[in-house]
Amino acid sequence: MSTLIKLRKGLNIKLAGKAEKILLPEVEVTRFGVRFADFPGLVARLDVQEGDRVMAGSVLFHDKACPEIKYVSPVSGVVREITRGEKRVLREVVIDQQGTEKVDFGVADPLSLSREEVTDKLLKSGIWPVLRQRPYHVVAKPGAVPRDIFISAFDTAPLAPDIDFVMSNTHGGHLQTGINALSRLTDGRIHISQEAGGSRAAGMKSLQNVEVHYFKGPHPAGNVGVQIHHIAPVSKGELVWTLDLQDVVAIGRLFNTGLHDRERIIALAGPGVNHRKYHRIRPGASVSGILKGNLMEGNYRVISGNVLTGKTISPEGSFGFYDNMVTVIPEGNYHELFGWATPGLKKFSYWRTFLSKLIPGREYEMDTNLHGGNRAFVVTGHYENVLPMDIYPIHLIKAIMAGDIELMENLGIYEVAEEDFALCEYIDPSKTEIQEIIRSGINLMIKEMN
C-alpha cells in the first residue's frame, strides 16, 4: 500500500553551494568527540575517566534515568578529555583514536529473535539512541511499545544531501535487515516516506514489512514530524518512534556483522568551501579532516547540520550524532546601511520586499546576518504559510511562553519538535528564537509528566 501526499505550505530556501554527487574516500581522523547536547533531556553518568582505553562499542556514559540506554565510543582509542561547562555540566567526551579494536556483539537474524532480544542487542551495542520518540523528540524509552515507527527517506532542508545518491553508495543489503529488526519492536506499522518522483521509489517498493508513502512539496516536507502529522497523527497517550534512513542501515549492519558501525555518507556544502562533495564520516569525528585546506578565505561559520537546525562548531569541532551534513556559510557580522531600501536583486527573502522575487530560479550566497535586532513579538499570520500542519503556531508559542500546560496539550505540543518550527523562526520579523521556545515547552511537558 502506498499514498501520495501533496503539501503546498512551506518554503524552499535557495541557498547556493550544493554538494556535487562525488563521494570522496574516507579522510583519516584521530580526534572524536561525543557531545551531550545532542541528546535533549539526557542526565548522563560517566562510565569512563580521562586516560581510559576504549574500543569501538565500549560504553562511555549512560542515562541516569534509564541506565540501560548506553552511549558508546565510535572508535577505538584513549579518552583524552572530558569537557565540562558552567556548574560542571558535562559537554563532551573526547577520544584520541588508536587502533582498530571493536566490541563484537554477535551476528543474528532479527526475525528469529523476540522483541526483548532485539531490544537488548540494540541497547548493549549503543545503537539504541538512534531511535527517537514523539511526543517530545527525545531518545525512545526501551520499556515502551510504539504504535508505529516512521522513517524519512528524503530531506528537503537547504543544501541537504541527496538520499538517492547516499543510498546508492551504502551497502543496501543491511537495509532490509534493519527493517526486520524494527518490525520486532512494534505491533503497528513501519512507515517510510519517499519523495514523489524520486529515482529510488521502485527500490523502496521492494522492501518488506513496510508501508511506503510519497510526499510532494517544499520544505519541511522531508521532516518526519510533518510526515507523521499527515499519515497518522500522534494523539495524547500515544507513542511513535522515528529514525534516519542511514541509521536503519546501521541497525542492519549490527545484526549482519555484530559490530557497532554508524559510518555515514554526508554532504559538505555551502558557499564557504572550495570543494563541495560527499564524504564518509563517523558521528563524533572532527570535521577538520574534511575542512583542511578546503575553506574559503574570510570569516565563515561551520555548522554541523543544515543552516536552519544545525549547531555551530569550530573548524576542529565534532560532527553531530544525528546530522547528515556540514554547512559552511559566511558570518554576517557587519552593518548594512539602509539595506531594507535597496532593490535586493542579490538577496533572498520570504517577504515580497526585494526585486529578487522576479527571478525565481536564482540561488543566493546568504550569510548569518539577522538584518536587524530583536523586536517585540509581531503577529503576522505568516507562520501558518510555512508550517504544513493543522496547528496554530503562534497560539502554541504563546501558550509555551505562558507555561499553560493544558493549552499546550490542546494546541498540539505532543506532535511537534523544534525542527518543525525552523522556517517560522527564519521568516520571523521579530528575530525570536522560536526553536528554543518549542524545546523549552517540550521540556516543561516532560517535567510535568514525570
N, C-alpha and C positions, 0 to 999 in steps of 0.2 A: 504494500500500500504506500502511495506517495501523494503529496499535496503540493500545490503551488500557491504561495502567499505573496501578494504584491503589496509593497509598502510605498506610500507617497511621501510621508513625513520623514524629515532627516536633512542632512547636508553633507555633500562631498567636498572636503577642503582640498583645493587644488594646489598642493604643495609640490614644488619641484624637487627632484633628486631621487627618483625611484631607482631601486637596485636593478642592475642588469641580471638576466637569468643565466648567470655563470656561477658555478659552485667551485670555490677555491679549496685546496687541500687544507686540512686542519692545521692551525698555527700552534706551535709549541708554547704552552703557558705553564709557568711554575707557581703562580700565586692564585689561590682560590679563596673565596670568602662566602660564607652562608649568612645572609642578613636576616635578623629577627623581624625587621619591619615588613618583610614580605608576607608575614603571616598575621593579619589583624586579629586581635583578641588573644594572642598567644602569651601565656605566662610560662617562661621556659625555666627548666632546671638543667644545668650543665652536667654532662657525663664525662667530660674531659677537662684537662688542665693544660696550660701552656707547657710545651715540650713533650707532650704525649705523642706516641706513634699511633697512626690510624691507617686503616685500609679503606679502599673504596667500598662503601656499605657499612662502615663502622659507625656506631651511634655517637653523635656529637652532643645532642641535648634532646630532652623530651618535654611534652606538655605537662605542666604540673597538675592541671585539672583532669587530664586524661592521659596517664602515664604510658599507656600502650601505644600512643602516637609518637613515633620516633622520627628524628631528623638526622640524616646520616651524611657522612663525608662523600663528596662526589669523586674524590681521588684518593690515592694512597700517598701518605706523606707525614709531616710533623706539624702539630698545632703550633704555629708561630706566635699568635697573638689572639687574645680575647678582648675586644674593644668594648668600652662602656661609655655611656653618655652622662647627662645630668642625673643625679641621685643614683648613680651606679647602674642605670638601666642598661641591659645588655644590647649591644648594637650589632656585633659581627664576630664570627669565629673565622679566623684567617689561617689557612693551611698552606705550607710550602710543599709542593708536590715532589715526592721522592719515591721512585719505584713504581711497580705496577700491580702490587698485591690487591686482590679483590676477595670479598667475602662471597662464598658460594652458598646460595640459598636453595639450591636443588632445582632440577628440571621437573615439570609436572604438567599434566593435561588438565586445565581448569574445569573441563566438563566432567571429569571423573572425581572432582572434589566437591565437598559440601560448601555451603556459604561460609560456615565458620572456618573451614580450612583455607579457602581463598582469602578471607579477611585476615587470617593470621599470617599468611605469607606476605600480603601487601604491607601489613604493619611491621613485621620483623625486618623486611627489606628496606623500609623507609620510603617506599613508593607511595604509600597511603596519602600523604599531604597533597598529591595532585588532584585528589577528589575534594571538591568544594560543594557546599550545600546552599540552597536557597530555602528558607529565608536566611539572611544575614551575610551571605557571601564570605564564609569562613571555612576552614578545614572541616570536612564531614566527620561526624561522630560515629565510630565503628559499631556502637550498640544499636543504632537506628537502622530501619529498613526504608529506603527511599521509595516513594510512589513510582517515580520514573528516573531515568538517567538521560541527560541531554549533552550532546557533543556538537560543537560548531565546527563545520568543515570549511569555513571560509572566513576572511577577515576584511572588513571594509574601512578600517581606520586609515588615516593618512599615511601613505607610503608603505602600507602593510605588505608583508611577503605574500607571494603567490603560492597558495596552498597546493595547487596542482603541481607546480614545479617542485615544491618541497617534498611532496609525497612520491613524486617520480624518482627522487633520489634517496628515498628512505626504504628500508627493507620491508616491503609490503606484506611479506609472509607473517610478520608479527601482528599486523592489524587485526586479522580475524581472531587470532588467539587472545588479543586484548579484549575484543568484543565478547568472546566466550567467557572470559573471566568476569567481565562486568555483568553479564547475564545471570551469574550466580549470586549477585549482590542485591538484586531487586526482583520482586514478583510482578513488577509492571513492565513497561516498555523501555527500550533504548532508542532514543530519537537522534538521528543525525541530520543536521541542516546543511544543505549544499546550495551554493549559488546557482540560480537558474541559468542554464546555458553553459555551465562550467564543463571543461573538457573531460573531467573525471566523473561526470554524472552517471555514466553507464557502469563505471567501476564500482561506485557506491551501491548500485543495484545488485551486484553480485555478492555483497556481504550478507551473511545470515544472522538471524537474531536481532535485526534492527528494523526500524521504520524510518524511511528517508523522506525528507521534506525539502522543498525548493523555495528559496526566497529571492525576490527581485525588488531592488530599491536602493536608496542611498544609505550611507552610514547613519545610524548604527544598526543596519540590518544584520551585520555579522556578529553583533553582541548576543551572547547566549541568553541573557535576560530578556531581550526583545523577542527572541525566538520562543522561549518558554511562554511568554505572555500570549503569543498568537497560536501556539499549538495546544497547550494545556496549562492555563494559569495556576499559580500557587495560591491556595486559599489558607486561611488561618487553620493551624493544626496539621497542615500537610508539609511534606518534606521532599525535595528533589535534589539530586546531585548533578554536578556539571564537571566537565574536564575538557582539556585541549586535545585535538586530534593526535598530535605528536606524543602526548602522554598516554594515549591508548596504545600506541606503538611501543612505548616504554614498558607498559604493563605486559604486553605480549612478549617483549624481549625477556622480561624477568622469568616468565613461565617457560619460555623456549630455551633459554641459556642458563638460567639460575643466577643471573648477575643483575645488580642494580646499575643500570646504564641509561641515563637520561640525555644522551647526546642529542642535540637539536640542530636543525638547519635554520639559520636565522638570516635576516636581511640587514646589511649595513647600508643605511640610506641617509638622505638629507643633503642639502646644498653645502654642508661643511666638510665633506670628504671628497677626495680626488677620485677614488676608485670604489664605486658603489656596486657591490656584488654580494653573493651569498656565502656564508661561512658555516662550517661545523664547529660547534662550541658546546660546552657543558655548563649548565647553570652554576653560577658561582665563579666562573673563570674571569680573570682580569681581562678587561676589554683592551688593554694596552697592546696585546698581540695583534689584533686586527686593526688598531688605530695607528700603530707605529709607522711614521713616515707617510701617513695617509690623510692627515688633517690639513685643511686649507690654512693659509697664513691669516692670522687675525684672532679675534675673540669669539670663541664658539662654545656652545653648551652641548655637552654629551648627555644623552638621555637613554637610559635602559628602558626600552618600550617605545610606544608611539608618543607623539607630541601632545596628545590630549590626556593620557592617563599614566604615562611613564614617570620614572623618578630620575632626577638629576644626579649624575655621578661624576667623579673625576675621570680624567683620561686613563687612570690606572684602576678605576673602580671595578666592583664585581657585577657581573651580569645577573639580572634578577631571576628568581626561581620560576616565575610564571611567564616571563617575557619571551617574545619571539622576534625581536628586532632591536637594533641600536640605531638611534637617530641623532644626527649632529646638525644643529642649526645655529645661525648667528645670534649672539647676545644682542638684545635690544636696549642696551644701556646708553641711550642718547635721547636728547630732547629735540623734537621736531616742531619748529615754529610754524604755527598756523597750518599744521598738517591736515586738519579737517577741511581746510579751504582749498586744497589742491585738487586738480582733476582726478588724480588717483588712477591713472592708466596702468600703473605697475603695482597696484595694491588690490589684494583680495579682501572682500568684505561681504558678510551676510546681508548687511543693510544696503539698501539701494542708494548709496551716497556717492559712489565713485563711477566714473565712466567705464571702468573695467567690466561692469555688468554687461556692457555691449559686446564684449569679446568672450563668449562662454567657454571657448576651448583652451584658453591660456593657462599655463602653470606659473606659480609665483614663488619667489625665494623669500619666504616670510621669516621673521625673526621673533624674539621673545618680548618685544616691546608691547606694553599694555595700552599704549596710546591714550594715556590719561590715568588719573589716580582713582582711589576708592571713592565711591559716592554713596549717597543714601540709596536704599533699595528701591529700584524703579520697577513698577509693574507695567510690563509692555504687552503681555499677551502673546509673546512670540515663542516662549519655551515650548508650547504645545506644537509648534510647527516643526520642531527638530526632535521631538520625543514621540516615536510611534507606539505609544502605549496609552490605554484608556485610563489615565490617571490625571489628576490636576497637580502639575509640578509645583506651581507657586504656592498652592494651599498646603501641600505636603512640606515644602521647605519652611513655611511659616509655622506649621504645627511642630516641626522639629525644634525650631528656634524657641518656641514657647514651651517645649517639653511636655506637650499634651499627648500622652501615650494612647488614649482611646481614639483621638482624632488621627494620629499617625497610623493606627491599625486600619481605620476606615478608609484612609486615603491611599493605601497600598504599600506600606513600608515593607511588608513581607515579600513583595515581588521584586524589589529594586536593589541595585548595587550602585556604588558611586560612579562606576564607569558609564552607566546608563544616562547620567546627567552631565557628561563631559561636554556635549555640544551646548547644553543650556549655559554652562559656565563660559564657553567660548564666545557665545553671542551676547552675553550679559553686559549691558552698558554700565552696570554698577561695579564691575570688576569683583564680584562676590565669589569667594572660594566655595562654590556650591558643592563640589565633591566632598570637601571636608565636612560640610554641614550634614550631608547624607550619611557619611560614616559615623559622625557623632550621634545621629539619630539611631542608627543600627546598633551602636554600642550601648545606647541607653535602653533599647529594647532587650538586648542580651542581659543587661544588668537587672532589668525588671523581671525577666523570665527565670533567672537563676535564684 
